[in-house]
Amino acid sequence: MVCRPLWGATAWSAEQLAAAGLLELPSRWPLSERLTLPGLPTVLIAHGTPDHYREGLSDRMPQQRVQAIAAAAGASILVGSHIHRPVQATVGGVQVLNTGAVGVSADGDPRAAYLLLEAGVTGEWQATLRRVDYDRAAVLRRFETSGYLAAGLSAEIFRAELQTARSLYTPYWEWTASEGLGRTRATWEAFLQQT
């Protein structure tokens, strides 16, 4: 498979999923799901938003955009996960929740993060963001033993994100674009010197 250098980890992962017969499975999943239960507010759940899986729901999203997503879905609670940072906020009267990430948190806390959403007795959803420890050392060893790192620079960046519990891939991508630089090992090293 031929791909651009910064997509090597994605190509490697796709090859592994294909070999296991799982590559097509996610394509059958909906981009968003509405949770409607009698007596409770409607919840919209998406990796990103219904419009794009990489549009991250958060407390930093403009109020007008949050309200537009909620109105289009007929929901008063929005749940996302793309940003890998737990969020529990109210934006323009809409409750915005982000699950964080089970494997690669981007808020400096390396523990796995998840959201527990429970029906309250007063007809409201009770949201609890939780953190649990897991064996990160074993996951990091798998980077070394699985063949993943042979996928190139993108695999190394993802490993660094796991090690630091910080978002690095997107800021690196944006930095190289704004500076008109190629995405190479040399620019990655230069980026690390600045952060």
C-alpha positions in Angstrom: 0.0 0.0 0.0 1.4 3.4 -1.0 0.6 6.3 1.2 1.9 9.7 2.3 4.4 9.4 5.2 2.1 10.8 7.9 -0.6 8.3 7.0 1.6 5.2 7.6 0.1 4.3 11.0 -3.4 4.6 9.5 -2.5 2.3 6.6 -0.9 -0.2 9.0 -4.0 -0.2 11.2 -6.2 -0.7 8.2 -4.1 -3.6 7.0 -4.4 -5.2 10.4 -8.2 -4.8 10.5 -8.5 -6.1 7.0 -6.4 -9.2 7.9 -8.8 -9.8 10.8 -11.9 -9.4 8.6 -12.9 -6.3 10.5 -12.1 -3.4 8.2 -15.7 -3.1 6.8 -17.4 -3.3 10.1 -17.1 0.4 11.2 -18.4 1.5 7.8 -21.8 0.1 8.8 -21.9 2.1 12.0 -23.9 5.3 12.1 -21.9 8.6 12.5 -24.3 9.6 15.3 -27.0 8.1 17.4 -29.9 9.7 19.3 -30.8 8.3 22.7 -34.4 8.9 23.5 -36.1 7.4 26.6 -39.5 8.5 27.9 -39.3 11.2 30.5 -35.6 12.1 29.8 -34.0 14.7 27.5 -32.8 13.5 24.1 -29.1 12.8 23.9 -27.1 13.0 20.6 -24.0 10.8 20.7 -21.3 11.1 18.0 -17.5 10.6 17.7 -17.3 14.2 16.5 -20.6 15.6 15.3 -23.3 14.3 12.9 -21.7 16.5 10.2 -18.1 15.3 10.5 -16.4 12.7 12.7 -13.5 15.0 13.3 -15.4 18.1 14.4 -14.8 17.9 18.2 -17.6 18.7 20.6 -16.2 20.7 23.5 -16.6 23.7 25.8 -14.5 25.6 23.2 -17.0 25.1 20.3 -18.8 28.3 19.4 -22.2 28.7 21.1 -24.0 29.1 17.8 -22.5 25.9 16.5 -23.5 23.9 19.6 -27.0 25.2 19.4 -27.3 24.4 15.7 -26.2 20.8 16.2 -28.6 20.4 19.2 -31.5 21.9 17.2 -30.8 19.8 14.1 -30.8 16.6 16.3 -33.6 17.7 18.6 -31.3 17.1 21.5 -30.5 19.1 24.6 -27.4 17.0 25.5 -24.5 16.4 23.1 -21.9 13.7 23.7 -18.7 13.4 21.7 -15.2 11.9 22.0 -12.9 13.1 19.1 -10.9 15.6 21.2 -9.7 12.9 23.7 -10.3 15.4 26.5 -13.1 15.0 29.1 -15.5 17.9 29.0 -18.7 18.6 31.1 -20.0 22.1 30.3 -23.1 24.0 29.3 -22.8 26.0 26.1 -25.7 28.2 25.1 -28.1 26.2 27.2 -27.0 22.9 25.8 -25.1 20.3 27.9 -21.9 19.4 26.1 -20.1 16.2 27.2 -16.9 14.7 25.9 -15.9 11.2 27.0 -12.2 11.8 26.8 -10.3 8.7 25.6 -9.8 5.2 26.9 -6.3 4.8 25.4 -4.7 8.1 24.5 -5.8 11.0 26.7 -5.0 14.5 25.5 -5.3 16.5 28.7 -2.1 15.4 30.5 -3.8 12.7 32.6 -2.6 9.3 31.2 -5.4 7.3 32.8 -8.2 6.0 30.7 -11.3 8.3 30.6 -14.9 7.4 30.0 -18.3 8.9 30.6 -21.1 7.2 32.6 -24.5 8.6 31.7 -27.3 7.5 34.1 -31.0 8.3 34.2 -31.7 10.3 37.3 -34.8 10.0 39.4 -35.8 13.6 38.7 -36.0 13.0 34.9 -32.5 14.3 34.1 -29.4 12.6 32.9 -26.6 12.4 35.5 -23.2 12.6 33.8 -20.1 11.3 35.5 -16.6 11.5 34.0 -14.4 8.7 35.3 -10.7 7.8 35.1 -9.1 4.4 35.6 -5.5 3.3 35.6 -4.4 0.7 33.0 -1.2 -1.0 32.0 0.3 1.7 29.7 3.7 0.0 29.9 2.2 -3.1 28.2 0.6 -0.9 25.5 3.9 0.9 24.9 5.7 -2.5 24.6 3.1 -3.4 21.9 4.3 -0.4 19.9 7.7 -2.1 19.8 6.6 -5.7 19.2 3.7 -5.4 16.9 5.4 -3.9 13.9 3.4 -0.7 14.3 6.5 1.5 14.5 7.6 0.3 11.1 4.7 2.4 9.8 6.9 5.5 10.2 6.6 8.9 11.7 2.9 8.9 12.4 3.3 5.8 14.5 6.1 7.5 16.5 3.9 10.5 17.0 1.0 8.4 18.3 3.4 6.7 20.7 4.6 10.1 21.9 0.9 11.1 22.5 0.4 8.0 24.6 3.6 8.6 26.6 2.8 12.3 27.3 -1.0 12.2 27.4 -1.0 15.2 25.1 -2.3 16.0 21.7 0.8 16.2 19.4 -0.3 15.0 15.9 -2.8 17.8 15.2 -0.6 20.6 16.6 2.3 19.3 14.6 0.2 19.0 11.4 -1.1 22.6 11.9 2.4 23.9 12.6 3.9 22.4 9.5 1.0 23.8 7.4 1.2 27.3 8.9 5.0 27.4 8.3 4.9 25.8 4.9 7.1 22.9 6.1 7.1 19.2 5.0 6.1 16.6 7.5 9.4 14.9 8.1 11.4 13.5 11.0 13.5 16.8 11.0 10.4 19.0 11.3 9.0 16.6 13.9 12.2 17.1 16.0 12.0 20.9 15.5 8.4 20.9 16.6 9.3 18.9 19.8 12.0 21.5 20.5 9.3 24.2 20.5 6.8 22.4 22.7 
